[in-house]
Amino acid sequence: MKISLLGAESTGKTTLALALRKHFDSRGRKAAVVSEVLREWCAREGRTPRPHEQLPIAREQEARVDAAATRSQVVIGDTSALMVAIYSAMLFEDGSLYRFGVEQQKRYDFTLVTGLDLPWVADGLQRDGPHVREPVDALVREALDKAGIAYRVVYGEGEERLANALAALGELERAMPQRPWRWTCEKCGDPDCEHRLFTGMIRQ
């Protein structure tokens, strides 16, 4: 089972990925988190990748996910090639990576988008600023919608965010009746109900 976490910067993807891994591990499912290759690249090189360096980063991201899938029952991708494509298009007006990004995104079993309710936090490395989050969030949703990829948006803090992520996975799973496993949480994760999800979440 492969889960992809997408979203703008500083929206809690890494924290949620680690929480999901802990959740699955505690229930006997060996889980792995694949960290963001783009962030590693920026930390190593001390700069933003140039246009010709974007595709190798996107390919490496997905290669790591595939490798993790050979060793684990659940793989959680802390971003994907599609996010690399989105950032490349924003920075360089280069949309050539979209096709690859969409093709790779369709290989995930579930896609979750992290909402913009968490405060923006600078990391001194890669993040551009809070003004970038809404445009990126819009581009993520647009790309998924155009590709016909089902997704759910996750809001909340801490355990609440994890509970809503599990609920969102349950919503997606129930849309695939042939899948061999079932979730029990019935909390809403439908993107059409985002306001209710954000303002009226029920704590488990």
Phi, psi and omega in degrees: 000124181245127181244131179249130175254120179241157177158166179291172181294149177058043176242018171083022181298312183295315179299317179293320179301315180293322178294320178295319178300315179299319180299310182292319178301319182293343180252019173083011177254115180295121185238152178224146174251130176258114185286171185282115181294323180300317179296317178300318181297314180297321179294321182288317185269340180073024180200173175277140179298146175280167184308315184287350180264355184288314183298315177302325178293316179298318179296319180295323178303312183286328177297321179292323177296315180298320179295318179296328181293339177280347184244347187228156177280328180231130177240128180247113180272116177279073186100179181206179179300331180296323178293323176298318179297319181295314179294323179296320179293322180290317186282321190239004184053040181243105181264014185291340181274351184301317182300313178297316181299317180292316179303317180290323181296327180291347180276350177278148177284324183219143177235125175244139177249126180278130184287172185265021185279344179278148179292146178285137180229127178289145178244001177071014184224293193245332190287136185271327181145162183297335182293344183274341189295314182296315176300319179294316178303317179296320180291323177299310181295320179298316181296317180293318180297315180297325181276353181071030181266122180291141179206166173227149179259136185246129176240173176112170179238145175058228182299330179297318179294319177298315180300319179290328175294317178295322176296318179296320176297322177297320177300314181293320181296320182292342175279355180237080188296345181275353181291145189275003181227162187225143173264154181252341182288133184253011182293149185288136174225015183288130180299338177289346181246032186298322182296316178295320180297323185280321188259343185228036182295140180260122180286138177278000000 
